């Protein structure tokens, strides 16, 4: 392999490596979103088992909880985008969260496939450059 070809392959290696790192970061972010949805799903199940007026710990943000008393245990407010919030039954909210979890799982699967392809290409180029 001449020097020009080697430089092209080295450039391609750097580009693929950057794409690989971006894809891995995206996977990490999706995993965090999936975990957040799993936590939400758990909280919705907990709420549906409570009676009106019962106390429970409500998350304000990561690691910050507040003791609250429920007035309604069968309805929640959900953001649906564009700063719009709608009132939904707990069951509707559970279905929405479940659908979002399925979408994230599908995206993660597709992205993992891309990561594997990138990894194979990187390994092949690395072998050629040695």
C-alpha positions as protocol buffer text, in pm:
chain_id: "A"
residue {
  index: 1
  type: UNK
  ca { x: 0 y: 0 z: 0 }
}
residue {
  index: 2
  type: UNK
  ca { x: 145 y: 337 z: -100 }
}
residue {
  index: 3
  type: UNK
  ca { x: 155 y: 640 z: 128 }
}
residue {
  index: 4
  type: UNK
  ca { x: -151 y: 808 z: -30 }
}
residue {
  index: 5
  type: UNK
  ca { x: -366 y: 497 z: 19 }
}
residue {
  index: 6
  type: UNK
  ca { x: -242 y: 465 z: 374 }
}
residue {
  index: 7
  type: UNK
  ca { x: -334 y: 828 z: 447 }
}
residue {
  index: 8
  type: UNK
  ca { x: -683 y: 773 z: 301 }
}
residue {
  index: 9
  type: UNK
  ca { x: -732 y: 463 z: 515 }
}
residue {
  index: 10
  type: UNK
  ca { x: -605 y: 646 z: 824 }
}
residue {
  index: 11
  type: UNK
  ca { x: -853 y: 929 z: 757 }
}
residue {
  index: 12
  type: UNK
  ca { x: -1133 y: 677 z: 705 }
}
residue {
  index: 13
  type: UNK
  ca { x: -1029 y: 508 z: 1031 }
}
residue {
  index: 14
  type: UNK
  ca { x: -1054 y: 839 z: 1220 }
}
residue {
  index: 15
  type: UNK
  ca { x: -1396 y: 917 z: 1070 }
}
residue {
  index: 16
  type: UNK
  ca { x: -1532 y: 571 z: 1151 }
}
residue {
  index: 17
  type: UNK
  ca { x: -1389 y: 588 z: 1501 }
}
residue {
  index: 18
  type: UNK
  ca { x: -1566 y: 923 z: 1556 }
}
residue {
  index: 19
  type: UNK
  ca { x: -1895 y: 777 z: 1431 }
}
residue {
  index: 20
  type: UNK
  ca { x: -1845 y: 476 z: 1655 }
}
residue {
  index: 21
  type: UNK
  ca { x: -1794 y: 695 z: 1962 }
}
residue {
  index: 22
  type: UNK
  ca { x: -2100 y: 908 z: 1876 }
}
residue {
  index: 23
  type: UNK
  ca { x: -2314 y: 597 z: 1831 }
}
residue {
  index: 24
  type: UNK
  ca { x: -2198 y: 457 z: 2165 }
}
residue {
  index: 25
  type: UNK
  ca { x: -2283 y: 788 z: 2337 }
}
residue {
  index: 26
  type: UNK
  ca { x: -2626 y: 785 z: 2173 }
}
residue {
  index: 27
  type: UNK
  ca { x: -2678 y: 428 z: 2300 }
}
residue {
  index: 28
  type: UNK
  ca { x: -2585 y: 541 z: 2652 }
}
residue {
  index: 29
  type: UNK
  ca { x: -2837 y: 826 z: 2634 }
}
residue {
  index: 30
  type: UNK
  ca { x: -3108 y: 593 z: 2508 }
}
residue {
  index: 31
  type: UNK
  ca { x: -3035 y: 354 z: 2794 }
}
residue {
  index: 32
  type: UNK
  ca { x: -3080 y: 641 z: 3039 }
}
residue {
  index: 33
  type: UNK
  ca { x: -3412 y: 733 z: 2875 }
}
residue {
  index: 34
  type: UNK
  ca { x: -3524 y: 371 z: 2890 }
}
residue {
  index: 35
  type: UNK
  ca { x: -3435 y: 355 z: 3261 }
}
residue {
  index: 36
  type: UNK
  ca { x: -3625 y: 678 z: 3322 }
}
residue {
  index: 37
  type: UNK
  ca { x: -3931 y: 532 z: 3150 }
}
residue {
  index: 38
  type: UNK
  ca { x: -3900 y: 212 z: 3357 }
}
residue {
  index: 39
  type: UNK
  ca { x: -3894 y: 426 z: 3672 }
}
residue {
  index: 40
  type: UNK
  ca { x: -4200 y: 617 z: 3550 }
}
residue {
  index: 41
  type: UNK
  ca { x: -4379 y: 292 z: 3477 }
}
residue {
  index: 42
  type: UNK
  ca { x: -4304 y: 171 z: 3830 }
}
residue {
  index: 43
  type: UNK
  ca { x: -4433 y: 498 z: 3978 }
}
residue {
  index: 44
  type: UNK
  ca { x: -4754 y: 474 z: 3773 }
}
residue {
  index: 45
  type: UNK
  ca { x: -4810 y: 121 z: 3905 }
}
residue {
  index: 46
  type: UNK
  ca { x: -4752 y: 246 z: 4259 }
}
residue {
  index: 47
  type: UNK
  ca { x: -5000 y: 531 z: 4212 }
}
residue {
  index: 48
  type: UNK
  ca { x: -5268 y: 296 z: 4077 }
}
residue {
  index: 49
  type: UNK
  ca { x: -5240 y: 92 z: 4400 }
}
residue {
  index: 50
  type: UNK
  ca { x: -5289 y: 393 z: 4627 }
}
residue {
  index: 51
  type: UNK
  ca { x: -5613 y: 532 z: 4763 }
}
residue {
  index: 52
  type: UNK
  ca { x: -5714 y: 896 z: 4745 }
}
residue {
  index: 53
  type: UNK
  ca { x: -5551 y: 1089 z: 5030 }
}
residue {
  index: 54
  type: UNK
  ca { x: -5265 y: 841 z: 5080 }
}
residue {
  index: 55
  type: UNK
  ca { x: -4911 y: 973 z: 5104 }
}
residue {
  index: 56
  type: UNK
  ca { x: -4624 y: 865 z: 4883 }
}
residue {
  index: 57
  type: UNK
  ca { x: -4281 y: 992 z: 4777 }
}
residue {
  index: 58
  type: UNK
  ca { x: -4293 y: 1185 z: 4452 }
}
residue {
  index: 59
  type: UNK
  ca { x: -3975 y: 1254 z: 4253 }
}
residue {
  index: 60
  type: UNK
  ca { x: -3898 y: 1618 z: 4173 }
}
residue {
  index: 61
  type: UNK
  ca { x: -3573 y: 1537 z: 3995 }
}
residue {
  index: 62
  type: UNK
  ca { x: -3296 y: 1283 z: 4013 }
}
residue {
  index: 63
  type: UNK
  ca { x: -3249 y: 1191 z: 4379 }
}
residue {
  index: 64
  type: UNK
  ca { x: -3492 y: 1456 z: 4509 }
}
residue {
  index: 65
  type: UNK
  ca { x: -3826 y: 1338 z: 4645 }
}
residue {
  index: 66
  type: UNK
  ca { x: -4113 y: 1508 z: 4821 }
}
residue {
  index: 67
  type: UNK
  ca { x: -4385 y: 1352 z: 5034 }
}
residue {
  index: 68
  type: UNK
  ca { x: -4719 y: 1412 z: 4865 }
}
residue {
  index: 69
  type: UNK
  ca { x: -5080 y: 1328 z: 4923 }
}
residue {
  index: 70
  type: UNK
  ca { x: -5290 y: 1221 z: 4626 }
}
residue {
  index: 71
  type: UNK
  ca { x: -5628 y: 1370 z: 4552 }
}
residue {
  index: 72
  type: UNK
  ca { x: -5681 y: 1154 z: 4243 }
}
residue {
  index: 73
  type: UNK
  ca { x: -5524 y: 812 z: 4195 }
}
residue {
  index: 74
  type: UNK
  ca { x: -5675 y: 734 z: 3855 }
}
residue {
  index: 75
  type: UNK
  ca { x: -5559 y: 1039 z: 3656 }
}
residue {
  index: 76
  type: UNK
  ca { x: -5221 y: 1195 z: 3576 }
}
residue {
  index: 77
  type: UNK
  ca { x: -5104 y: 1489 z: 3369 }
}
residue {
  index: 78
  type: UNK
  ca { x: -4865 y: 1408 z: 3083 }
}
residue {
  index: 79
  type: UNK
  ca { x: -4661 y: 1632 z: 2859 }
}
residue {
  index: 80
  type: UNK
  ca { x: -4734 y: 1555 z: 2496 }
}
residue {
  index: 81
  type: UNK
  ca { x: -4492 y: 1802 z: 2338 }
}
residue {
  index: 82
  type: UNK
  ca { x: -4486 y: 2170 z: 2245 }
}
residue {
  index: 83
  type: UNK
  ca { x: -4545 y: 2263 z: 2612 }
}
residue {
  index: 84
  type: UNK
  ca { x: -4886 y: 2092 z: 2602 }
}
residue {
  index: 85
  type: UNK
  ca { x: -5000 y: 1890 z: 2902 }
}
residue {
  index: 86
  type: UNK
  ca { x: -5307 y: 1663 z: 2895 }
}
residue {
  index: 87
  type: UNK
  ca { x: -5494 y: 1473 z: 3162 }
}
residue {
  index: 88
  type: UNK
  ca { x: -5488 y: 1096 z: 3110 }
}
residue {
  index: 89
  type: UNK
  ca { x: -5600 y: 795 z: 3302 }
}
residue {
  index: 90
  type: UNK
  ca { x: -5322 y: 600 z: 3471 }
}
residue {
  index: 91
  type: UNK
  ca { x: -5391 y: 312 z: 3232 }
}
residue {
  index: 92
  type: UNK
  ca { x: -5355 y: 542 z: 2929 }
}
residue {
  index: 93
  type: UNK
  ca { x: -5032 y: 678 z: 3075 }
}
residue {
  index: 94
  type: UNK
  ca { x: -4900 y: 324 z: 3129 }
}
residue {
  index: 95
  type: UNK
  ca { x: -4977 y: 238 z: 2765 }
}
residue {
  index: 96
  type: UNK
  ca { x: -4804 y: 554 z: 2645 }
}
residue {
  index: 97
  type: UNK
  ca { x: -4493 y: 478 z: 2852 }
}
residue {
  index: 98
  type: UNK
  ca { x: -4493 y: 116 z: 2734 }
}
residue {
  index: 99
  type: UNK
  ca { x: -4511 y: 233 z: 2371 }
}
residue {
  index: 100
  type: UNK
  ca { x: -4221 y: 473 z: 2428 }
}
residue {
  index: 101
  type: UNK
  ca { x: -4016 y: 194 z: 2589 }
}
residue {
  index: 102
  type: UNK
  ca { x: -4080 y: -29 z: 2285 }
}
residue {
  index: 103
  type: UNK
  ca { x: -3974 y: 249 z: 2048 }
}
residue {
  index: 104
  type: UNK
  ca { x: -3652 y: 310 z: 2241 }
}
residue {
  index: 105
  type: UNK
  ca { x: -3577 y: -64 z: 2248 }
}
residue {
  index: 106
  type: UNK
  ca { x: -3622 y: -81 z: 1870 }
}
residue {
  index: 107
  type: UNK
  ca { x: -3399 y: 222 z: 1813 }
}
residue {
  index: 108
  type: UNK
  ca { x: -3137 y: 78 z: 2049 }
}
residue {
  index: 109
  type: UNK
  ca { x: -3140 y: -251 z: 1859 }
}
residue {
  index: 110
  type: UNK
  ca { x: -3091 y: -74 z: 1526 }
}
residue {
  index: 111
  type: UNK
  ca { x: -2817 y: 146 z: 1669 }
}
residue {
  index: 112
  type: UNK
  ca { x: -2641 y: -154 z: 1825 }
}
residue {
  index: 113
  type: UNK
  ca { x: -2639 y: -316 z: 1482 }
}
residue {
  index: 114
  type: UNK
  ca { x: -2477 y: -2 z: 1337 }
}
residue {
  index: 115
  type: UNK
  ca { x: -2222 y: 1 z: 1620 }
}
residue {
  index: 116
  type: UNK
  ca { x: -2131 y: -360 z: 1541 }
}
residue {
  index: 117
  type: UNK
  ca { x: -2089 y: -279 z: 1172 }
}
residue {
  index: 118
  type: UNK
  ca { x: -1872 y: 22 z: 1252 }
}
residue {
  index: 119
  type: UNK
  ca { x: -1664 y: -187 z: 1490 }
}
residue {
  index: 120
  type: UNK
  ca { x: -1607 y: -449 z: 1220 }
}
residue {
  index: 121
  type: UNK
  ca { x: -1506 y: -183 z: 969 }
}
residue {
  index: 122
  type: UNK
  ca { x: -1271 y: -20 z: 1221 }
}
residue {
  index: 123
  type: UNK
  ca { x: -1110 y: -354 z: 1304 }
}
residue {
  index: 124
  type: UNK
  ca { x: -1064 y: -431 z: 935 }
}
residue {
  index: 125
  type: UNK
  ca { x: -905 y: -91 z: 868 }
}
residue {
  index: 126
  type: UNK
  ca { x: -687 y: -120 z: 1176 }
}
residue {
  index: 127
  type: UNK
  ca { x: -560 y: -455 z: 1048 }
}
residue {
  index: 128
  type: UNK
  ca { x: -488 y: -304 z: 706 }
}
residue {
  index: 129
  type: UNK
  ca { x: -297 y: -13 z: 860 }
}
residue {
  index: 130
  type: UNK
  ca { x: -62 y: -238 z: 1055 }
}
